[in-house]
Amino acid sequence: MSDRLRQINRILKLQRQLHQLSEWMLVSLDRKNQTLLENQERVLVSLSGGDLALHDRFIRNASRRLKTLAAEQSRVMAARESVEAGLQRQERMMEVTKRQLGRVEKDERVAEEKRQLALVLDTVLTKGEASLAQAPATSLKRK
């Protein structure tokens, strides 16, 4: 295997690992987003009903909590969009690398076939020269 083929295989392996990491990050961000939504819902439920909803201090704290959760959710969504764009870019790069790997593997096969053909031709020509060199000598001995 040529150095170029090894390098492209290493690049492809790294790209696959980065792709997998990005997928894990998306799952993590989705979980975090879901948790934030659940927290917001809990705060809203507690605000909409119950004895504490009537207290100003509770309402003020709950509204701050909702603002914090909403800000965190917007950061999570922005991060998710960024990771998703990176994931799509990595997928395109992997496709390019796979095509390049296919071309290099094809070039390697062609080069190996040429080497084998040259070896066969060299062997045949060497045997042919040896048999031609021996043929007149044997014909002289018979006479």
C-alpha positions as CSV (number, residue, x, y, z in Angstrom):
1,M,0.0,0.0,0.0
2,S,1.4,3.3,-1.0
3,D,1.9,6.2,1.4
4,R,-0.7,8.2,-0.3
5,L,-3.3,5.5,0.1
6,R,-2.4,5.1,3.8
7,Q,-2.7,8.9,4.3
8,I,-6.1,9.0,2.7
9,N,-7.3,6.1,4.8
10,R,-6.1,7.9,7.9
11,I,-7.9,11.1,6.8
12,L,-11.1,9.2,6.2
13,K,-10.9,7.5,9.6
14,L,-10.4,10.8,11.3
15,Q,-13.3,12.3,9.3
16,R,-15.5,9.4,10.4
17,Q,-14.5,10.0,14.1
18,L,-15.3,13.7,13.8
19,H,-18.6,12.9,12.2
20,Q,-19.5,10.5,15.0
21,L,-18.4,13.2,17.6
22,S,-20.7,15.7,15.9
23,E,-23.6,13.3,16.0
24,W,-23.0,12.8,19.7
25,M,-22.9,16.5,20.2
26,L,-26.2,16.9,18.4
27,V,-27.8,14.2,20.6
28,S,-26.4,15.9,23.8
29,L,-27.7,19.3,22.6
30,D,-31.1,17.8,21.9
31,R,-31.3,16.3,25.4
32,K,-30.3,19.6,26.9
33,N,-32.9,21.4,24.9
34,Q,-35.5,18.9,26.0
35,T,-34.5,19.4,29.7
36,L,-34.8,23.1,29.3
37,L,-38.3,22.8,27.8
38,E,-39.3,20.6,30.7
39,N,-38.0,23.1,33.2
40,Q,-39.8,25.9,31.5
41,E,-43.0,24.0,31.5
42,R,-42.6,23.2,35.2
43,V,-42.1,26.9,36.0
44,L,-45.1,27.9,33.9
45,V,-47.3,25.2,35.6
46,S,-46.3,26.4,39.0
47,L,-47.1,30.0,38.0
48,S,-50.4,29.2,36.5
49,G,-51.8,27.4,39.6
50,G,-51.0,27.1,43.2
51,D,-50.8,29.3,46.3
52,L,-47.3,30.5,45.6
53,A,-48.4,32.1,42.3
54,L,-50.0,34.9,44.2
55,H,-46.8,36.0,45.9
56,D,-44.8,38.7,44.1
57,R,-41.4,37.4,45.1
58,F,-42.3,34.0,43.6
59,I,-43.5,35.5,40.4
60,R,-40.4,37.7,40.1
61,N,-38.1,34.7,40.7
62,A,-40.1,32.5,38.3
63,S,-39.9,35.1,35.6
64,R,-36.2,35.4,36.0
65,R,-35.9,31.7,35.8
66,L,-38.0,31.6,32.6
67,K,-35.8,34.3,31.1
68,T,-32.6,32.4,32.0
69,L,-34.1,29.2,30.6
70,A,-35.1,30.9,27.4
71,A,-31.6,32.5,27.0
72,E,-30.0,29.1,27.6
73,Q,-32.3,27.5,25.1
74,S,-31.5,30.0,22.5
75,R,-27.7,29.3,23.0
76,V,-28.3,25.6,22.8
77,M,-30.3,26.0,19.6
78,A,-27.6,28.2,18.1
79,A,-25.0,25.7,19.1
80,R,-27.1,22.9,17.6
81,E,-27.4,24.8,14.3
82,S,-23.6,25.3,14.2
83,V,-22.9,21.6,14.9
84,E,-25.5,20.5,12.4
85,A,-23.9,22.8,9.7
86,G,-20.5,21.3,10.6
87,L,-21.9,17.8,10.4
88,Q,-23.2,18.4,6.9
89,R,-19.8,19.9,5.9
90,Q,-18.1,16.8,7.3
91,E,-20.4,14.5,5.4
92,R,-19.5,16.3,2.2
93,M,-15.8,16.1,3.0
94,M,-16.1,12.4,3.7
95,E,-17.7,11.9,0.3
96,V,-14.9,13.7,-1.4
97,T,-12.4,11.7,0.5
98,K,-14.1,8.4,-0.3
99,R,-14.1,9.3,-4.0
100,Q,-10.4,10.3,-3.8
101,L,-9.7,7.0,-2.0
102,G,-11.5,5.1,-4.8
103,R,-9.4,6.8,-7.4
104,V,-6.1,6.1,-5.5
105,E,-7.1,2.5,-5.0
106,K,-7.8,2.1,-8.7
107,D,-4.5,3.8,-9.6
108,E,-2.8,1.4,-7.1
109,R,-4.5,-1.7,-8.8
110,V,-3.5,-0.5,-12.2
111,A,0.1,0.1,-11.1
112,E,0.3,-3.3,-9.5
113,E,-1.2,-4.9,-12.6
114,K,1.5,-3.1,-14.7
115,R,4.2,-4.3,-12.4
116,Q,2.9,-7.9,-12.6
117,L,2.7,-7.7,-16.3
118,A,6.2,-6.4,-16.6
119,L,7.4,-9.2,-14.3
120,V,5.7,-11.8,-16.4
121,L,7.0,-10.3,-19.6
122,D,10.5,-10.1,-18.2
123,T,10.3,-13.7,-17.0
124,V,9.0,-14.9,-20.4
125,L,11.6,-12.9,-22.3
126,T,14.4,-14.2,-20.0
127,K,13.3,-17.8,-20.4
128,G,12.9,-17.3,-24.2
129,E,16.5,-15.9,-24.4
130,A,17.8,-18.7,-22.3
131,S,16.1,-21.3,-24.5
132,L,17.3,-19.7,-27.7
133,A,20.8,-19.6,-26.4
134,Q,20.6,-23.3,-25.5
135,A,18.8,-24.4,-28.6
136,P,21.7,-24.0,-31.1
137,A,24.0,-25.7,-28.7
138,T,21.8,-28.8,-28.4
139,S,21.2,-28.9,-32.2
140,L,25.0,-28.9,-32.7
141,K,25.4,-31.9,-30.3
142,R,22.9,-34.0,-32.2
143,K,24.8,-33.7,-35.5
